[in-house]
Amino acid sequence: MAREQLQVLNALDVAKTQLYHFTAIVIAGMGFFTDAYDLFSVSLITKLLGRIYYYTPGHPKPGTLPPAVGSSVTGVALAGTLCGQLFFGWLGDKMGRKKAYGITLQLMIICSLGSGLSFGKSAKGVMATLCFFRFWLGFGIGGDYPLSATIMSEYANKKTRGSFIAAVFAMQGFGILTCGVVALIVSTAFDKAYKAPSYHVDPVGSTVPQADYIWRIIVMFGAIPAALTYYWRMKMPETARYTALVAKNATQAAQDMAKVLHVELDPEQAKLEKLTEEPSKTFGLFSKKFLRRHGLHLLGTTSTWFILDIAFYTLNLFQKDFFTDIGWIPSAESMNAVHEVFRIAKAQTLIALCTTVPGYWFTVAFIDIIGRFAIQLMGFFFMTVFMFALAIPYHHWTLKAHRIEFVVMYSLTFFFANFGPNTTTFVVPAEIFPARLRSTCHGISAAAGKAGAIVGTVGFWYAYQSRDKTKTDRVRYSLIVLGCVNFLGILFTFLVPEAKGKSLEEMSGENEDDYGESAAVDPPTGNNRTVPI
């Protein structure tokens, strides 16, 4: 049976949408804007890096990154992100959301700048320092996932909580769009300033020496939005749920939220002490009680995020290779280095503008209407359908007359990823676990996603470079594998609970009466139903 909620938490749950909600969305969202910019900008510059540092004289095609180097440049930031998600997820529960929040932003600013200042002139020197800074950049980015989601979920009211958390994550779409726009502007400026012939006309002259500045400017630009956000992020008060339920300081929680909500709040310290000292409210992550209450939920959030990111990051980071294969982006030898950056950025920007960004905001609009479960199930279903539709008749799509149809269907896959599991896998882990473990569990779920991203990107990179099959067959089989992976996402979605319209304490069981050991063995499940009915 549910007990009476603490006044300060109830005030947050029933609060009308106010300015502080939008302020929190912007402050947390700008972190995700930077995250997406830094993670996905690398897909715009890998071909340029290959031309500059791995050119082979006399070769009929421009230089490309060797598989080991290419997978490292792409995957090292993801590895750093995975580590950061685990570390800062844990730190957010131990030290507080706000204290850990500033560290992540500092790392992103320093390492974004460092990525563009990679030392040395040799290929090994530049790639080594680029990978070093991108790992620590990813480490900071990783911390933003559990901290931003947890902060927004704990600030939001229960009626529109899903939309608020999704809006923070939707800033990722603007980050992807912006990195494409920045690459377009920079490449256009350099093309006008430094004219160069195509590769098949002059292999050496097709890559002007100044092209080395292009990729550096693109990656360093990511430091700007992070720096602009830092002051406001440090001004945010700690969340009331952490201060009250984890730090057990009801007076401070009431004071902080009274300033935000502009109402008088009773600290209720005695009620808080009684609530937080109950045995069923103190179990740890590796306890049997956690396994019984939330084990299936954690399996659901980790497995669906892992599955989603295999497909999502593969499709995002290697879209230039798909589009080159079908001829929508001209062959590398028919362009100079700067033109190639422009064409890749143009393709990414068009897809982000037409499908990626709208997909995120469709979720924002509908997540508190139709629920997380339905959106995630629908997204995985349509991703599966479109992957098989692209893969099975793949030769058909490589014909010139059908290229646009391929691009449209490929883009729709992004739309339903974002109006689907790419957003919901971020939202749900911030809603269903206890406050003292919320950031940790979100970090674990997010890290599982980045493990999937590493599997997908590294696996695809080696599959694409394989010489065992024709290029068409390699791409076709890769798409079939991604379609099968998405289908698994449909099945594991049934482990994820529906949190629409419920308070965080209802979902986690923190406001249930203490039934002793029987409550831990067989807790009330009405609010934690795995499959919505």
GUBA-721894 format. One record per residue (C-alpha): x negated, y negated, z; residue in three letters. Coordinates in steps of 0.2 Angstrom, whole numbers, padded with zeros to 4 digits. Layout:
REM GUBA-721894
+-------+-------+-------+-----+
:    px :    py :    pz : res :
+-------+-------+-------+-----+
:     X :     Y :     Z : ALA :
...
+-------+-------+-------+-----+
END
This chain:
REM GUBA-721894
+-------+-------+-------+-----+
:    px :    py :    pz : res :
+-------+-------+-------+-----+
:  0000 :  0000 :  0000 : MET :
: -0007 : -0017 : -0005 : ALA :
: -0011 : -0029 :  0009 : ARG :
: -0009 : -0048 :  0009 : GLU :
: -0023 : -0056 : -0001 : GLN :
: -0035 : -0069 :  0006 : LEU :
: -0028 : -0087 :  0003 : GLN :
: -0043 : -0093 : -0007 : VAL :
: -0042 : -0078 : -0019 : LEU :
: -0024 : -0079 : -0021 : ASN :
: -0025 : -0098 : -0025 : ALA :
: -0037 : -0093 : -0039 : LEU :
: -0026 : -0079 : -0045 : ASP :
: -0011 : -0091 : -0047 : VAL :
: -0019 : -0107 : -0051 : ALA :
: -0013 : -0116 : -0067 : LYS :
: -0025 : -0118 : -0081 : THR :
: -0036 : -0133 : -0077 : GLN :
: -0051 : -0143 : -0083 : LEU :
: -0063 : -0132 : -0072 : TYR :
: -0058 : -0116 : -0082 : HIS :
: -0063 : -0124 : -0098 : PHE :
: -0079 : -0131 : -0091 : THR :
: -0083 : -0114 : -0085 : ALA :
: -0080 : -0107 : -0102 : ILE :
: -0091 : -0119 : -0111 : VAL :
: -0105 : -0117 : -0098 : ILE :
: -0105 : -0098 : -0098 : ALA :
: -0101 : -0098 : -0117 : GLY :
: -0116 : -0108 : -0122 : MET :
: -0126 : -0095 : -0115 : GLY :
: -0118 : -0082 : -0126 : PHE :
: -0120 : -0094 : -0141 : PHE :
: -0139 : -0094 : -0138 : THR :
: -0139 : -0075 : -0135 : ASP :
: -0131 : -0072 : -0152 : ALA :
: -0141 : -0085 : -0161 : TYR :
: -0157 : -0077 : -0154 : ASP :
: -0153 : -0059 : -0157 : LEU :
: -0146 : -0060 : -0174 : PHE :
: -0157 : -0074 : -0181 : SER :
: -0170 : -0060 : -0183 : VAL :
: -0160 : -0052 : -0197 : SER :
: -0163 : -0068 : -0207 : LEU :
: -0182 : -0068 : -0206 : ILE :
: -0188 : -0050 : -0207 : THR :
: -0189 : -0050 : -0226 : LYS :
: -0199 : -0067 : -0226 : LEU :
: -0211 : -0059 : -0213 : LEU :
: -0214 : -0045 : -0224 : GLY :
: -0218 : -0056 : -0239 : ARG :
: -0230 : -0067 : -0229 : ILE :
: -0239 : -0054 : -0219 : TYR :
: -0238 : -0038 : -0228 : TYR :
: -0240 : -0043 : -0246 : TYR :
: -0249 : -0030 : -0257 : THR :
: -0258 : -0037 : -0272 : PRO :
: -0252 : -0030 : -0288 : GLY :
: -0237 : -0022 : -0281 : HIS :
: -0221 : -0024 : -0292 : PRO :
: -0211 : -0029 : -0276 : LYS :
: -0214 : -0041 : -0262 : PRO :
: -0221 : -0036 : -0246 : GLY :
: -0210 : -0028 : -0233 : THR :
: -0212 : -0024 : -0214 : LEU :
: -0218 : -0006 : -0212 : PRO :
: -0204 :  0005 : -0203 : PRO :
: -0213 :  0005 : -0186 : ALA :
: -0216 : -0014 : -0187 : VAL :
: -0198 : -0018 : -0193 : GLY :
: -0190 : -0007 : -0180 : SER :
: -0201 : -0015 : -0167 : SER :
: -0197 : -0033 : -0172 : VAL :
: -0178 : -0029 : -0172 : THR :
: -0177 : -0017 : -0158 : GLY :
: -0189 : -0025 : -0145 : VAL :
: -0177 : -0039 : -0141 : ALA :
: -0163 : -0026 : -0138 : LEU :
: -0174 : -0016 : -0127 : ALA :
: -0177 : -0032 : -0117 : GLY :
: -0159 : -0035 : -0116 : THR :
: -0155 : -0018 : -0109 : LEU :
: -0168 : -0020 : -0095 : CYS :
: -0161 : -0038 : -0092 : GLY :
: -0144 : -0031 : -0091 : GLN :
: -0148 : -0018 : -0078 : LEU :
: -0160 : -0030 : -0067 : PHE :
: -0149 : -0045 : -0067 : PHE :
: -0133 : -0035 : -0065 : GLY :
: -0140 : -0028 : -0049 : TRP :
: -0148 : -0045 : -0044 : LEU :
: -0131 : -0054 : -0046 : GLY :
: -0123 : -0043 : -0033 : ASP :
: -0138 : -0044 : -0021 : LYS :
: -0143 : -0062 : -0023 : MET :
: -0127 : -0071 : -0030 : GLY :
: -0121 : -0074 : -0047 : ARG :
: -0126 : -0093 : -0047 : LYS :
: -0144 : -0090 : -0041 : LYS :
: -0148 : -0077 : -0054 : ALA :
: -0139 : -0087 : -0068 : TYR :
: -0152 : -0101 : -0069 : GLY :
: -0167 : -0088 : -0071 : ILE :
: -0159 : -0081 : -0086 : THR :
: -0158 : -0097 : -0095 : LEU :
: -0176 : -0102 : -0091 : GLN :
: -0182 : -0086 : -0099 : LEU :
: -0172 : -0089 : -0114 : MET :
: -0178 : -0107 : -0117 : ILE :
: -0197 : -0102 : -0114 : ILE :
: -0196 : -0087 : -0124 : CYS :
: -0186 : -0094 : -0139 : SER :
: -0200 : -0107 : -0140 : LEU :
: -0214 : -0094 : -0138 : GLY :
: -0206 : -0083 : -0152 : SER :
: -0210 : -0097 : -0164 : GLY :
: -0227 : -0100 : -0158 : LEU :
: -0234 : -0083 : -0161 : SER :
: -0253 : -0083 : -0160 : PHE :
: -0265 : -0079 : -0173 : GLY :
: -0266 : -0077 : -0192 : LYS :
: -0267 : -0059 : -0194 : SER :
: -0251 : -0048 : -0196 : ALA :
: -0255 : -0038 : -0180 : LYS :
: -0258 : -0054 : -0170 : GLY :
: -0242 : -0062 : -0176 : VAL :
: -0231 : -0047 : -0174 : MET :
: -0238 : -0042 : -0157 : ALA :
: -0235 : -0059 : -0149 : THR :
: -0218 : -0061 : -0158 : LEU :
: -0213 : -0044 : -0150 : CYS :
: -0219 : -0049 : -0133 : PHE :
: -0209 : -0065 : -0133 : PHE :
: -0194 : -0057 : -0140 : ARG :
: -0194 : -0043 : -0127 : PHE :
: -0194 : -0056 : -0113 : TRP :
: -0181 : -0067 : -0123 : LEU :
: -0170 : -0051 : -0123 : GLY :
: -0173 : -0049 : -0104 : PHE :
: -0165 : -0066 : -0101 : GLY :
: -0151 : -0063 : -0114 : ILE :
: -0147 : -0047 : -0105 : GLY :
: -0145 : -0056 : -0088 : GLY :
: -0132 : -0067 : -0096 : ASP :
: -0120 : -0052 : -0100 : TYR :
: -0115 : -0047 : -0082 : PRO :
: -0117 : -0064 : -0074 : LEU :
: -0107 : -0073 : -0087 : SER :
: -0093 : -0060 : -0087 : ALA :
: -0092 : -0059 : -0068 : THR :
: -0092 : -0077 : -0065 : ILE :
: -0078 : -0080 : -0078 : MET :
: -0068 : -0066 : -0071 : SER :
: -0070 : -0072 : -0053 : GLU :
: -0065 : -0090 : -0058 : TYR :
: -0050 : -0086 : -0069 : ALA :
: -0032 : -0084 : -0064 : ASN :
: -0025 : -0066 : -0067 : LYS :
: -0012 : -0072 : -0080 : LYS :
: -0025 : -0078 : -0093 : THR :
: -0041 : -0070 : -0086 : ARG :
: -0043 : -0059 : -0102 : GLY :
: -0042 : -0074 : -0113 : SER :
: -0055 : -0084 : -0103 : PHE :
: -0068 : -0070 : -0102 : ILE :
: -0065 : -0067 : -0121 : ALA :
: -0067 : -0085 : -0125 : ALA :
: -0084 : -0085 : -0116 : VAL :
: -0089 : -0070 : -0127 : PHE :
: -0081 : -0078 : -0143 : ALA :
: -0095 : -0091 : -0142 : MET :
: -0106 : -0077 : -0149 : GLN :
: -0097 : -0079 : -0165 : GLY :
: -0102 : -0097 : -0166 : PHE :
: -0120 : -0092 : -0162 : GLY :
: -0120 : -0080 : -0177 : ILE :
: -0113 : -0093 : -0188 : LEU :
: -0125 : -0107 : -0182 : THR :
: -0141 : -0096 : -0185 : CYS :
: -0135 : -0094 : -0203 : GLY :
: -0131 : -0113 : -0205 : VAL :
: -0148 : -0117 : -0198 : VAL :
: -0157 : -0105 : -0210 : ALA :
: -0147 : -0113 : -0224 : LEU :
: -0152 : -0130 : -0220 : ILE :
: -0171 : -0126 : -0217 : VAL :
: -0173 : -0115 : -0232 : SER :
: -0164 : -0129 : -0243 : THR :
: -0176 : -0142 : -0236 : ALA :
: -0191 : -0132 : -0239 : PHE :
: -0185 : -0127 : -0257 : ASP :
: -0184 : -0145 : -0262 : LYS :
: -0200 : -0150 : -0254 : ALA :
: -0210 : -0135 : -0260 : TYR :
: -0205 : -0128 : -0277 : LYS :
: -0210 : -0110 : -0281 : ALA :
: -0208 : -0097 : -0295 : PRO :
: -0199 : -0080 : -0292 : SER :
: -0210 : -0065 : -0288 : TYR :
: -0210 : -0057 : -0305 : HIS :
: -0216 : -0073 : -0312 : VAL :
: -0230 : -0076 : -0299 : ASP :
: -0231 : -0064 : -0285 : PRO :
: -0243 : -0075 : -0275 : VAL :
: -0236 : -0092 : -0279 : GLY :
: -0218 : -0086 : -0275 : SER :
: -0222 : -0087 : -0256 : THR :
: -0228 : -0104 : -0252 : VAL :
: -0240 : -0106 : -0237 : PRO :
: -0227 : -0118 : -0229 : GLN :
: -0214 : -0104 : -0229 : ALA :
: -0223 : -0098 : -0213 : ASP :
: -0214 : -0113 : -0204 : TYR :
: -0197 : -0108 : -0209 : ILE :
: -0195 : -0092 : -0198 : TRP :
: -0203 : -0102 : -0184 : ARG :
: -0191 : -0116 : -0184 : ILE :
: -0176 : -0104 : -0186 : ILE :
: -0181 : -0094 : -0170 : VAL :
: -0186 : -0109 : -0160 : MET :
: -0170 : -0119 : -0163 : PHE :
: -0162 : -0106 : -0151 : GLY :
: -0170 : -0115 : -0136 : ALA :
: -0160 : -0131 : -0139 : ILE :
: -0142 : -0126 : -0134 : PRO :
: -0149 : -0116 : -0119 : ALA :
: -0158 : -0132 : -0113 : ALA :
: -0143 : -0142 : -0115 : LEU :
: -0133 : -0131 : -0104 : THR :
: -0146 : -0129 : -0090 : TYR :
: -0141 : -0144 : -0079 : TYR :
: -0122 : -0140 : -0079 : TRP :
: -0125 : -0121 : -0075 : ARG :
: -0135 : -0126 : -0060 : MET :
: -0120 : -0138 : -0054 : LYS :
: -0108 : -0123 : -0054 : MET :
: -0103 : -0117 : -0036 : PRO :
: -0105 : -0099 : -0032 : GLU :
: -0089 : -0089 : -0035 : THR :
: -0077 : -0087 : -0021 : ALA :
: -0076 : -0069 : -0023 : ARG :
: -0095 : -0067 : -0020 : TYR :
: -0095 : -0079 : -0006 : THR :
: -0081 : -0071 :  0003 : ALA :
: -0081 : -0053 : -0001 : LEU :
: -0100 : -0050 : -0003 : VAL :
: -0108 : -0064 :  0007 : ALA :
: -0093 : -0063 :  0019 : LYS :
: -0093 : -0082 :  0021 : ASN :
: -0075 : -0087 :  0020 : ALA :
: -0078 : -0104 :  0026 : THR :
: -0090 : -0108 :  0012 : GLN :
: -0079 : -0100 : -0001 : ALA :
: -0064 : -0110 :  0005 : ALA :
: -0074 : -0126 :  0004 : GLN :
: -0081 : -0123 : -0013 : ASP :
: -0064 : -0118 : -0021 : MET :
: -0055 : -0133 : -0012 : ALA :
: -0066 : -0145 : -0022 : LYS :
: -0063 : -0135 : -0038 : VAL :
: -0044 : -0133 : -0036 : LEU :
: -0041 : -0149 : -0026 : HIS :
: -0030 : -0141 : -0013 : VAL :
: -0033 : -0137 :  0006 : GLU :
: -0037 : -0119 :  0009 : LEU :
: -0038 : -0109 :  0026 : ASP :
: -0054 : -0099 :  0027 : PRO :
: -0046 : -0085 :  0036 : GLU :
: -0063 : -0078 :  0043 : GLN :
: -0055 : -0066 :  0054 : ALA :
: -0044 : -0058 :  0041 : LYS :
: -0060 : -0057 :  0029 : LEU :
: -0070 : -0048 :  0043 : GLU :
: -0057 : -0035 :  0046 : LYS :
: -0055 : -0033 :  0027 : LEU :
: -0073 : -0031 :  0023 : THR :
: -0078 : -0019 :  0038 : GLU :
: -0066 : -0005 :  0033 : GLU :
: -0075 :  0010 :  0028 : PRO :
: -0066 :  0012 :  0011 : SER :
: -0072 : -0006 :  0006 : LYS :
: -0091 : -0002 :  0009 : THR :
: -0095 :  0013 : -0002 : PHE :
: -0110 :  0011 : -0013 : GLY :
: -0113 :  0014 : -0032 : LEU :
: -0120 :  0032 : -0029 : PHE :
: -0107 :  0037 : -0016 : SER :
: -0094 :  0051 : -0019 : LYS :
: -0081 :  0038 : -0015 : LYS :
: -0087 :  0027 : -0030 : PHE :
: -0087 :  0043 : -0041 : LEU :
: -0069 :  0047 : -0036 : ARG :
: -0062 :  0030 : -0037 : ARG :
: -0072 :  0023 : -0052 : HIS :
: -0082 :  0037 : -0060 : GLY :
: -0071 :  0039 : -0075 : LEU :
: -0069 :  0020 : -0077 : HIS :
: -0088 :  0018 : -0078 : LEU :
: -0089 :  0033 : -0090 : LEU :
: -0076 :  0024 : -0101 : GLY :
: -0084 :  0007 : -0101 : THR :
: -0102 :  0014 : -0104 : THR :
: -0097 :  0026 : -0118 : SER :
: -0086 :  0015 : -0128 : THR :
: -0099 :  0001 : -0127 : TRP :
: -0113 :  0013 : -0132 : PHE :
: -0102 :  0019 : -0147 : ILE :
: -0097 :  0002 : -0152 : LEU :
: -0115 : -0006 : -0152 : ASP :
: -0122 :  0009 : -0163 : ILE :
: -0110 :  0003 : -0177 : ALA :
: -0109 : -0016 : -0173 : PHE :
: -0128 : -0020 : -0172 : TYR :
: -0132 : -0008 : -0187 : THR :
: -0119 : -0017 : -0198 : LEU :
: -0124 : -0034 : -0192 : ASN :
: -0143 : -0033 : -0193 : LEU :
: -0144 : -0023 : -0209 : PHE :
: -0130 : -0032 : -0219 : GLN :
: -0143 : -0039 : -0230 : LYS :
: -0149 : -0022 : -0235 : ASP :
: -0131 : -0016 : -0239 : PHE :
: -0128 : -0032 : -0249 : PHE :
: -0144 : -0030 : -0259 : THR :
: -0140 : -0012 : -0262 : ASP :
: -0124 : -0016 : -0271 : ILE :
: -0131 : -0031 : -0280 : GLY :
: -0122 : -0045 : -0271 : TRP :
: -0139 : -0052 : -0265 : ILE :
: -0151 : -0052 : -0280 : PRO :
: -0166 : -0041 : -0280 : SER :
: -0181 : -0047 : -0270 : ALA :
: -0193 : -0048 : -0285 : GLU :
: -0180 : -0060 : -0294 : SER :
: -0182 : -0073 : -0281 : MET :
: -0195 : -0083 : -0272 : ASN :
: -0197 : -0081 : -0253 : ALA :
: -0187 : -0097 : -0248 : VAL :
: -0173 : -0092 : -0260 : HIS :
: -0172 : -0075 : -0252 : GLU :
: -0170 : -0083 : -0235 : VAL :
: -0156 : -0094 : -0242 : PHE :
: -0146 : -0080 : -0250 : ARG :
: -0147 : -0069 : -0235 : ILE :
: -0141 : -0084 : -0224 : ALA :
: -0127 : -0088 : -0236 : LYS :
: -0121 : -0070 : -0235 : ALA :
: -0121 : -0069 : -0216 : GLN :
: -0113 : -0087 : -0214 : THR :
: -0099 : -0083 : -0226 : LEU :
: -0095 : -0066 : -0217 : ILE :
: -0097 : -0075 : -0200 : ALA :
: -0085 : -0089 : -0205 : LEU :
: -0072 : -0079 : -0213 : CYS :
: -0071 : -0063 : -0202 : THR :
: -0083 : -0063 : -0187 : THR :
: -0077 : -0079 : -0179 : VAL :
: -0059 : -0077 : -0182 : PRO :
: -0059 : -0059 : -0175 : GLY :
: -0066 : -0066 : -0158 : TYR :
: -0052 : -0079 : -0157 : TRP :
: -0039 : -0067 : -0162 : PHE :
: -0044 : -0057 : -0146 : THR :
: -0043 : -0073 : -0136 : VAL :
: -0026 : -0076 : -0142 : ALA :
: -0018 : -0059 : -0140 : PHE :
: -0028 : -0050 : -0126 : ILE :
: -0016 : -0056 : -0112 : ASP :
: -0001 : -0052 : -0123 : ILE :
: -0004 : -0034 : -0130 : ILE :
: -0018 : -0029 : -0118 : GLY :
: -0036 : -0023 : -0118 : ARG :
: -0032 : -0005 : -0121 : PHE :
: -0021 : -0008 : -0137 : ALA :
: -0034 : -0020 : -0145 : ILE :
: -0048 : -0008 : -0142 : GLN :
: -0039 :  0007 : -0149 : LEU :
: -0034 : -0003 : -0164 : MET :
: -0051 : -0010 : -0167 : GLY :
: -0060 :  0007 : -0166 : PHE :
: -0046 :  0014 : -0178 : PHE :
: -0048 :  0001 : -0191 : PHE :
: -0067 :  0002 : -0190 : MET :
: -0066 :  0020 : -0193 : THR :
: -0055 :  0018 : -0208 : VAL :
: -0065 :  0005 : -0216 : PHE :
: -0082 :  0014 : -0214 : MET :
: -0075 :  0030 : -0222 : PHE :
: -0067 :  0019 : -0236 : ALA :
: -0084 :  0012 : -0240 : LEU :
: -0094 :  0028 : -0238 : ALA :
: -0084 :  0041 : -0247 : ILE :
: -0083 :  0032 : -0264 : PRO :
: -0099 :  0022 : -0261 : TYR :
: -0105 :  0024 : -0279 : HIS :
: -0089 :  0015 : -0284 : HIS :
: -0093 :  0000 : -0274 : TRP :
: -0111 : -0002 : -0281 : THR :
: -0103 : -0005 : -0298 : LEU :
: -0103 : -0024 : -0302 : LYS :
: -0085 : -0025 : -0305 : ALA :
: -0081 : -0019 : -0287 : HIS :
: -0094 : -0029 : -0277 : ARG :
: -0082 : -0041 : -0270 : ILE :
: -0070 : -0028 : -0264 : GLU :
: -0085 : -0020 : -0255 : PHE :
: -0089 : -0036 : -0246 : VAL :
: -0071 : -0039 : -0242 : VAL :
: -0069 : -0022 : -0234 : MET :
: -0086 : -0024 : -0225 : TYR :
: -0081 : -0040 : -0218 : SER :
: -0064 : -0033 : -0212 : LEU :
: -0075 : -0020 : -0202 : THR :
: -0082 : -0035 : -0193 : PHE :
: -0065 : -0043 : -0190 : PHE :
: -0058 : -0028 : -0182 : PHE :
: -0074 : -0025 : -0172 : ALA :
: -0072 : -0042 : -0164 : ASN :
: -0053 : -0041 : -0163 : PHE :
: -0056 : -0025 : -0155 : GLY :
: -0070 : -0016 : -0145 : PRO :
: -0084 : -0029 : -0147 : ASN :
: -0074 : -0041 : -0136 : THR :
: -0064 : -0029 : -0125 : THR :
: -0080 : -0019 : -0120 : THR :
: -0087 : -0035 : -0113 : PHE :
: -0070 : -0040 : -0104 : VAL :
: -0065 : -0024 : -0095 : VAL :
: -0080 : -0020 : -0084 : PRO :
: -0079 : -0037 : -0077 : ALA :
: -0061 : -0034 : -0071 : GLU :
: -0060 : -0016 : -0064 : ILE :
: -0075 : -0014 : -0051 : PHE :
: -0076 : -0020 : -0033 : PRO :
: -0084 : -0037 : -0031 : ALA :
: -0100 : -0030 : -0022 : ARG :
: -0103 : -0019 : -0037 : LEU :
: -0095 : -0029 : -0051 : ARG :
: -0110 : -0037 : -0059 : SER :
: -0120 : -0021 : -0057 : THR :
: -0107 : -0010 : -0066 : CYS :
: -0105 : -0023 : -0079 : HIS :
: -0124 : -0023 : -0082 : GLY :
: -0124 : -0004 : -0083 : ILE :
: -0110 : -0004 : -0096 : SER :
: -0119 : -0017 : -0106 : ALA :
: -0135 : -0008 : -0105 : ALA :
: -0127 :  0007 : -0112 : ALA :
: -0121 : -0004 : -0126 : GLY :
: -0139 : -0010 : -0130 : LYS :
: -0145 :  0008 : -0129 : ALA :
: -0132 :  0012 : -0143 : GLY :
: -0139 : -0004 : -0153 : ALA :
: -0156 :  0003 : -0152 : ILE :
: -0151 :  0020 : -0158 : VAL :
: -0142 :  0012 : -0172 : GLY :
: -0154 :  0000 : -0178 : THR :
: -0170 :  0010 : -0176 : VAL :
: -0161 :  0025 : -0183 : GLY :
: -0154 :  0016 : -0198 : PHE :
: -0171 :  0007 : -0201 : TRP :
: -0180 :  0024 : -0203 : TYR :
: -0165 :  0032 : -0213 : ALA :
: -0166 :  0017 : -0225 : TYR :
: -0185 :  0019 : -0228 : GLN :
: -0183 :  0038 : -0230 : SER :
: -0189 :  0045 : -0247 : ARG :
: -0180 :  0061 : -0246 : ASP :
: -0164 :  0055 : -0254 : LYS :
: -0159 :  0041 : -0266 : THR :
: -0156 :  0024 : -0259 : LYS :
: -0137 :  0025 : -0263 : THR :
: -0136 :  0042 : -0254 : ASP :
: -0145 :  0035 : -0239 : ARG :
: -0133 :  0021 : -0237 : VAL :
: -0118 :  0032 : -0240 : ARG :
: -0123 :  0045 : -0227 : TYR :
: -0127 :  0031 : -0214 : SER :
: -0109 :  0024 : -0217 : LEU :
: -0102 :  0041 : -0214 : ILE :
: -0111 :  0043 : -0198 : VAL :
: -0105 :  0026 : -0192 : LEU :
: -0087 :  0031 : -0196 : GLY :
: -0089 :  0047 : -0186 : CYS :
: -0096 :  0037 : -0172 : VAL :
: -0081 :  0024 : -0172 : ASN :
: -0069 :  0039 : -0171 : PHE :
: -0077 :  0045 : -0155 : LEU :
: -0074 :  0027 : -0149 : GLY :
: -0055 :  0030 : -0151 : ILE :
: -0056 :  0046 : -0140 : LEU :
: -0067 :  0038 : -0126 : PHE :
: -0055 :  0022 : -0125 : THR :
: -0043 :  0033 : -0116 : PHE :
: -0054 :  0033 : -0101 : LEU :
: -0053 :  0014 : -0100 : VAL :
: -0039 :  0006 : -0088 : PRO :
: -0028 : -0008 : -0092 : GLU :
: -0031 : -0024 : -0082 : ALA :
: -0018 : -0035 : -0090 : LYS :
: -0009 : -0046 : -0077 : GLY :
: -0017 : -0039 : -0062 : LYS :
: -0029 : -0047 : -0050 : SER :
: -0046 : -0041 : -0048 : LEU :
: -0043 : -0034 : -0031 : GLU :
: -0028 : -0024 : -0037 : GLU :
: -0039 : -0016 : -0051 : MET :
: -0053 : -0012 : -0039 : SER :
: -0042 : -0007 : -0024 : GLY :
: -0050 : -0020 : -0013 : GLU :
: -0033 : -0026 : -0007 : ASN :
: -0026 : -0008 : -0003 : GLU :
: -0023 : -0003 :  0016 : ASP :
: -0037 :  0008 :  0023 : ASP :
: -0031 :  0026 :  0024 : TYR :
: -0047 :  0032 :  0031 : GLY :
: -0056 :  0047 :  0022 : GLU :
: -0039 :  0052 :  0013 : SER :
: -0039 :  0035 :  0004 : ALA :
: -0056 :  0038 : -0002 : ALA :
: -0052 :  0056 : -0008 : VAL :
: -0036 :  0052 : -0016 : ASP :
: -0034 :  0033 : -0017 : PRO :
: -0019 :  0024 : -0023 : PRO :
: -0019 :  0026 : -0042 : THR :
: -0004 :  0015 : -0047 : GLY :
: -0015 :  0000 : -0052 : ASN :
: -0030 :  0011 : -0059 : ASN :
: -0021 :  0021 : -0072 : ARG :
: -0033 :  0026 : -0085 : THR :
: -0021 :  0027 : -0099 : VAL :
: -0008 :  0013 : -0100 : PRO :
:  0010 :  0019 : -0099 : ILE :
+-------+-------+-------+-----+
END
